């Protein structure tokens, strides 16, 4: 996995974490603390980037494909009891 892909993954995760933080604060009618949102986003990006780097081998693509196929069969396939 190249550095750009890891960066994109980290960026998307950071953005999602910040959006969820803002929505949580908004739903509780509380103020959004920008410093806390930034810390949360950076922490989420660091963890996601680290995990993506650690499991970024070529074998991960095979595992992801198998899991995706199994999940699709689970939700789309004919139930057997």
N, C-alpha and C positions, 0 to 999 in steps of 0.2 A: 504494500500500500504506500503510495507516495505522500509527501508532506502536504501537498495541496488538498488531498482527500481528507487527511486527518484534520487539517485546518477548517475545512468546510463542515465536517462532523462536529467539531468543537464549537464552531460559530452557531450552527443550528441549535445545538443543545443549550448553549448560553442564552440565545434569544428565547427559546422555549421556557427556560427557567425564569428569566426576567418577566416574560409575559404572564406566567403562572403566578409569580410573586405579586405583580401589579393587580391581577384579577382577584387574588386572595385579599389584598388590602382594600380594593375597591368594594368587594362584597361585604366586608366588615365595616365599611364607612370610615376607614382609618387613612391617615396620610401615608404616602409612599415615601420611604426614606431612600434617596438616590444612592447613598453610600452602601446601604444594605443590599440594594438591588445589584449594584456593581460587584460587591463581594460575592453574592450568590451566583451571578453570571460567570465571573472569573473562576470560581470554585467548580461550578458545573462543567465549564469548558475544560479545565485542567483534568478533571476526572475522566470526562468523555474522551479527550485526546489521549490520555494515558492508556485507557482501556482499548481504544482503537489501535494505538501503536502496538500494544502488547499482543493483541489477537489479530494483527494485520497480515498474517501469513496467507499464503494461497489456499491453504486447507480450510480457512474460514469461509471462503466462498462456497465450497462444497457443502459444508455443514449448514450454512444459511439456506442454500438451495433445498436441501433435504428437509429442513424445518419448515420452510415455506410450502413445499409440496405436501407435507404431512398436515399442516394447518389448513390448507385449502381442501384437502380430502376430508378433514374433520368437519368443516362447516358446509361443504358443498356435496359431499358424498352421501350415499344412501345409508341411513342408520341401520345397524344390524344389532339386534338385541338377542 
